[in-house]
Amino acid sequence: MKVLITGGAGYIGTELCIKLDKNPRVKEIIVLDNLSRGNYNLFLHSQIKPGKLKFVKAELLDSRSLDKVVKDVDVVYHLAAVNKDDEKLHHLHEQVNNWGTAELTYAIEESHVKQVIYLSSIAVYGDSGQEFTTQSAFEPNTSLGSSKRRGEQHIERIGTKIKTHILRLGEVYGYGASLNMDGVLNSYMFDSHFVGRISVQGNGKQKQSYISLNKTVEILANLLDHELEGGIYNLVDEQKSVLDLIDALKELNPDMEMVFTNNHLELPNHIAKADDALMALYTSPELSFEEELKNFKKHLQTSSL
């Protein structure tokens, strides 16, 4: 089996490469990435043995490179995206998440790909305050959410011909070789450990759906060997408020300071209901939220020695 991972040098992609490297059915892993984040840890710290991993430096909008790399692939993991929720990045959201996904689907249609796994976002639901399911209406109110929904529509279009899984992802947290700080929890973990102080926007009551990096990667990897019906699923786990995060972090770092900004503001919730059929693909021993954070801290401690 030959697997393509777009955005394979990123936070999730690096760990997925490490996981798939251990699968004897996977004979080749092709990583397509533009390295726009300047992250080379996949090549320096993943410990993947030479020979199985192939790297292609290219943009999603480079149709010639896409056609060439997708041609003989069996499975495509489409992780490449601009995921930072910043309206100033509207142009990039459209270029990468929308039109880049469109170019990829055009290439897939002319190939022998048998399965496509696309990482979308719960941002497609908007922030009406309710717990969203995959049957909820789409009300994206950010350029990130809108561009991700358009990306989904491109993948849905080929779903009648190819097995596709669209996974609407919550905020991913946890230690990885290509760790990034885009998410609230990862940045809080870093600041509480190394700075001793975190900055909190709003009153802290806003809730978010979280899922650990380990759980995310195992579920993605197990989709290769599972007959889960194609379709749309929410890839989320814990629902936590910022105040819940603070309580957990104070257990790990009792001397941590907090600075509240605009604490009179009640910021919106972004929560979705997990899909049991998808979560069943996680077969490792279940860890609590607190245990996941303890493991995260151990990695930070080891790395800072």
N, C-alpha and C positions, 0 to 999 in steps of 0.2 A: 504494500500500500504506500502510495506517495501522497504526502500531505503538504499543503501550502498554508502558511500563516501570514496574513497581512498584518503589519504592526507587530511582528514577532519579536522585535528587540525591545518591546515596551515592558511595562510593569507586569501585566498578566501574560503577555506573549513569551517572555523569558522563562517563566515558571512552567508554562505549557510545553515549551520545547524540552525542558528538562524532564518533564513527566512523559512525554511521548517518546523520548529517547529510550526509555525503559520498556516500551511496548514492542515485542518482537515482530508484531504484524506490520509495524511502521518501518519501512525500509529506507525512506528518505524524507527529510523535513526541509522544505524550502521556505526560507524567511524572506519576505518582501517588506522592506522598510526604507524610509528616506532618512532615518537617523536625525530627524529634525530636533529631537530633544538632546542630542549629543550624548546619548547613552550607549556605551559600548560593553556593558557588563555581560551581555549574552556571550560575547566573544572572549571575555577575560576571566569571568568567574563562574560560568555555568557548569564547567567540568564535563561538558559533552565531548565524547571522544571524536576525533577527526573522522570524516568520511560520511557520516550520516546527515550532517547539517550542511545545507547549501544556502549562501546568502546572495540576494539580488537587491542592490540599492536602486530604488526607483520610486516614482510617485504614482499614486493611484490614477492620476489623470494621464499617465503615459500609456496609452492604449497599445502601442507596439510592444512594450515590455510585458504588459499584462497578457496579451495574446500568446506571447512566446512562453511565459512561465506557467500559464494555466493549461496549456495544450495537453499535457499527459498526466495531469493531476487527478487523483481520485476524490480527495476531500479538501474543501476550502474552509478554513477558519478565517472569518473576516473580522479582525480586531482593530485594524487601523482606523483612527478617528481623531478628531479634535474634540476632546471631552471636557475641556475647561468651560465652565458656565460663566461666560463673560460676553456681554453684548457687543463689546468692542471687537470680538472675533467673529462677528456675523459673516463676513466674507469667507473666512477660512472654514467655518461650519458648513456653508453652502458648497464650497469647492471640494472639500474632502468628504464630509459625511453624506452629502446628497449626490453631487456629480461624480465623485470618486467611486461611490458605490454603484452608480449607474454604469460607469465604464467597466467595472469588475463584472457586473452581471452580463454585459454584452460579450465579454471574453468567455465567461462560463458557458453561455449559450452555444458558442462555437467549439466547445471542448467535449471531453468525455467525463467531466466531473459528475460524481454520483451523489454527493452530499455537500450541503452548504450550511455552515453554522455562523450566524451573524450576531454579534454583540450589539444590541441596541441599548436603550436606557429608559428607566421609568420616567425620565423627563418628558416623554411623549404624552403623559397623562396631564401634565400641568400641576397645579397646586390648589385644588378646590378644598382640600382639608379632609377628604374622605380616604378610606383605604381602597386603593384601586385593584381591580382584577383585570384579567385580559379581556373581559367583556365590557369594561368601562369605556366611556366616550373619550375621544382624543381631544384634549384642550391644551395643547402646548402653548405656553406663554413666554418662551424664550427661544432665541435662535438655535440653541443647542437642541431643545426638544423638537422644534419644527424640522430641523435638518435630519435628525435621527428618524423621525416619522417618515420623511421622504425616502430615506435610505431603506426603511422597512418595505415601502411600497415597491421599490425595485426588486427586492428579494422575493416579495410575495408574488410578483409577476412570473417568476420562473418556478414557483412552487408546484405548478401543475405538471412540470416535466422532471423536476429534480427534488429529492428529499431535502427539505429546508427546515432549519430550526432557528427561529428568531427569539433571542433571549433578552428580555428587558432587565437590565442589570441595575441593582441598587449601588450604594457606595461601597467599594471594595477597600478592605483594610488589612494590614498585616505586613510582616517583613518579607521582602523578596530581594533577589540580587539586583533588580532594576527598580528599587523602591522610588516612588514619587510622592510628592506632598500635595497633590491637587485636592485630595479629600480632606474633610474636616478632621476626621479621627486620626489619620496618619500625621497630619501637621500638629495636632494636639499631643500625640505620643512623642514626637520629636521634641517639641518645645518643653513639655513637662519633664522630659528626661535630661535634655542638654541645657536648656535655658532656665528651667525651674519656674516658668510662668507661662500661662496661656491667655490669649485674648478672645473674649466671647462677644459676639455680636447679638444684640437683642436680649430678650428676657430669659433665654435658654430653654423655653418650653417647646420649641419647635422640634418635631420628630422627623427622623429619616430612617429609611430601610437600609440595613447594612448586611454585608456578607463577607466572610473572611476570604483572603486570597487562596488559602489552601483548599477550602471547600469549592470555590469558584473553579479552580484549575482541575480538581479531580472530577467534577461534574462535566466540564468541557471535554476532558480526556476520555471519560467513560461513554460519551455519546458515540464514539467510534464503534463500540462493541455492544451497543444496546439497540433494541428495536423500538425505542420511543417514537411514537407517531410524530411526524412532522407537524409544525405549527408554531404558535406563539406562546411563550411561557415567561413568567416572572422569575428571574433568578435573584431572589432576595432571601433573607433569613431573619435576623433580629430587627425589631423596631425599637429605636432608642431616641430619647430626647437628648438635647445637649446637656441638660442637668444630670441625666443618667450617665453620660460619658464622664462628666466631672466627678461624680461619686466614684466611678470605677477607677479613674486616674488618681484620685486622692488616696485610694487604697494602695496603689503602687508607689506613689510619690507623696507621702503625707505633708511634706513641706512645700508643695506646689502652690504658687500664687495664682490668682485669677484677676484679670482686669476686664470689667464689663463696659461695653460701649453701646450707647443707645438702648439701655436696658429697659426702657419703657415700650420698646417695639415688640410686637408679637409677630414673629416671622412665620412664613407658611410651612406647613408639613409637606413632606414628600415620602409617602408610605404606600407600599403595595403588598398584596397578599401573595405569599409564596405558593408555588404549584407543587403539590405533593409528588406527582409523577416525576417531575424533574429532580426534586430534592432526593428522591429515592436512589438516584445515581451516585450519591455520596455514600460510600460503604465503609469508610475508615471510622475508627472510634470517635464518637461525638464529643466535642469539647464545648464547654460553656463559654459564654462571651468573656467572662473574667479569666478563664484559662487561656483563651486565645491572646488576650492582652498581656498576660504574664509571659507567654512564649515570645511575644513581640518584644517585650522589655528585655528578656534574656539575650535576644539577638543584638539589641542596641548596646547592651552592656558588654557583650563579647567583642562587638565591632569597635567599641571605643576604648578597649584596653591598650 
